[in-house]
Amino acid sequence: MPRYSTLSSIQADLRAGTTSCVALVDHYLQQIEEHQQLNAYVEVFAAEARAKAKVLDDKYQSDASSVGRLFGAVISIKDVLCYEGHGVTAASKILEGFESLFSATAVERLLAEDAIIIGRTNCDEFAMGSTNESSYYGVTKNAADPSKVPGGSSGGSAVAVQADTCLFSLGTDTGGSVRQPAAFCGVIGLKPSYGRVSRYGLLAYGSSFDQIGVFSHSVEDAALCLEIMAGSDEFDASTSTKEVPAYSQMLQFDKKSKIAYLGTALHHPSLDPEVKAQCQACIEKLKAEGHEVEEIDFDLLDYIIPAYYVLTTAEASSNLSRYDGIRYGHRSQQAENLLETYQKSRTEGFGKEVKRRIMLGTFVLSAGYYDAYYSKAQKVRRLIQQKTFEIFESYDYILMPAAPGTAWDLGTQMDDPVAMYLADIFTVQANMVGIPGISLPLGKHSNGLPIGIQFMTNRFKEAKLLAFSNYFVNKIAPIEE
């Protein structure tokens, strides 16, 4: 079977009768088996996916017009998204064996368009990490080089697409958890605006930052997936009521743009020289095509990471208080009273990184430090938002590296959390401001690993971002197959 990179090519073959949904599912299941050592999945729904494929094939044969827009799309979902009747654990021992009673709105909307969910993917525990090494189920490995990390926290979803075990995959992005692993794995990673996609059914990490995103091989598939998932939801008051454009029908791009890049980012000491050189070469290509690309000042870059980790750990401390050994999830068998039930259940159930962030968040919210840390970080966030929105008054897009370098060796940064946190330096801005961002493959490093480039635009301008991205991967930096 060919390696499909777009749903449109799959559907063309389905119409021609050269493949079927059952054959597609069998192909992807075989790919999952062949790449089992990468540990991208925590659970595979093999029998269920085959049964759904058979139903869809029969449905198509009886009435071709009755199938949904995602007919032929075999997808996976990150293990933080609820799917009724299936496990969801956020890759944590504290939810081991837990089965969801309902489906996330995003998942429901994809299923309604006849997507087939083949499994749930590995991730950093409670989406906290940049390497996919904090999972209760063990590390996920990069398909480009299994000795390297895939990025995180949605590393399993990125590898699932990278290794051709599904057509596209849902991840979540709190500070770069879709875009950074997309860059490390050489695939496309889209984070929509905050409020564009409902967070109902997403296990929360940082509620004012989290957003469901998508990994794909093509911009057109990312656009269609977003088009279907997006929109207001009565179960999530933070979703926007703005009309959802037909993103998949708006991918034509034939104008010249004004693009800004942050001098503080491109000249940052943490940036790998080859990543910098490829970004600069990309800038020159864009200029040669008639676009205005200018360096601008952004003196707040080094404040983004500290403010982000103060705010997200505070939200995590609050959100994760519900996992207490009483209502659901892991309960310690060693506890002898109520207080010990809380203490021992959480001690046994949470991993090291999650405990670290809960303690940091509890500290910055404590009475003596609230004003010194949390309140100040909120003020910094407002300044970053104002400065970013000012940029979009004059420019269409912001260009940045998606990550400071390429994927690093497994196990090398787990003992240095600050170094791991700094890996998000170029992606966190989009989450602090609530704007959309996308990571696109830019090429290969001399070490053979993928490099990604990132573009951001103003809030709810996904149609504009996707059209430019489609132009970029076809004209400026074609994706290598």
Secondary structure, DSSP 8 states (H G I E B T S, - for coil): ------HHHHHHHHHHTS--HHHHHHHHHHHHHHTGGG--EEEE-HHHHHHHHHHHHHHHHH-GGGS-TTTT-EEEEETTB--TTSB--TT-GGGTT-B-SS--HHHHHHHHTT-EEEEEE--SGGG--SSS-S-TT----BTTBTTB---SSSHHHHHHHHTTSSSEEEEE-SSSTTHHHHHHHTSEEEE--TTTB--TTB--S-TTT--EEEEESSHHHHHHHHHHHBS-BTTBTTS--S----GGG-----S--EEEEEHHHHT-TTS-HHHHHHHHHHHHHHHHTT-EEEEE--TTHHHHHHHHHHHHHHHHHHHGGG-SSSSSS---SS--SHHHHHHHHHHHHS-HHHHHHHHHHHHHHSTTTIIIIIIHHHHHHHHHHHHHHHHTTT-SEEEEESSSSS--BTTSSTT-HHHHHHTTTTTHHHHHHT--EEEEEEEE-TTS-EEEEEEE-STT-HHHHHHHHHHIIIIIS----
